[in-house]
Amino acid sequence: MSEIMIEELRDRGMIDLKGDPAAPGFREAVASVLGLDLPLAPRTSETMGAITVLWLSIDQWLITLPHADAAPLAERLQAALAGHHALVVDLSDARAVFRITGRGVREVVMKGASADLTHKDYRAGTVRRLSFAELAAMVHVVSDDPEILDLYVFRSVGHYAHAFLETASRPEARVLLWGREANSE
């Protein structure tokens, strides 16, 4: 089993966007600022350059980008959405984000999660809100090969989530899932 790397992404800015994607001009206004379309399918994401948009619900998205760019982008979104029933809030300091990299990261997160992240539906780009180690959390599958997941938790419990991940990723805590034993190193 390869080594699992856990890194807190401290430079992650986050903007919460709410609005009706069916409202005339809403999606176009957002795209004019972001340079990409909002993901409309459940549990999906769109990325262009340093900006990633995560689908949270039928009328809510989390926009992630470098921290220094969050406030100016939020202002531009608010201006572009003037006249629309929409909400744009810079939440950059509300959540801690942990990037987990290495073969077996899904199994590490599943030790505390309420979802089977090895299911074929969880491929790169997938976003899922879930319970992780008794915390409200969200997972974004960044890449399948190499395996990379981003785990989002509220910043106030970030130290606990990090400690859980560190413990769950130790070689002595390794769990081989049924059917994967033959593929282990």
FENWOVEN-V294725 format. One record per run of one state. SS is the DSSP state (H for helix, E for strand, - for the rest). FROM is the first residue (numbers start at 1). LEN is the number of residues. If there is no record, write none. Layout:
ss->{SS	SS}
from->{FROM	FROM}
len->{LEN	LEN}
This chain:
ss->{-	E	-	E	-	H	-	E	-	E	-	E	H	-	E	-	E	-	H	-	E	-	E	-	E	-	E	H	-	H	-	H	-}
from->{1	5	9	12	20	26	35	45	49	51	58	60	67	81	86	91	95	102	105	111	113	114	127	133	135	144	148	155	169	171	174	181	184}
len->{4	4	3	8	6	9	10	4	2	7	2	7	14	5	5	4	7	3	6	2	1	13	6	2	9	4	7	14	2	3	7	3	2}
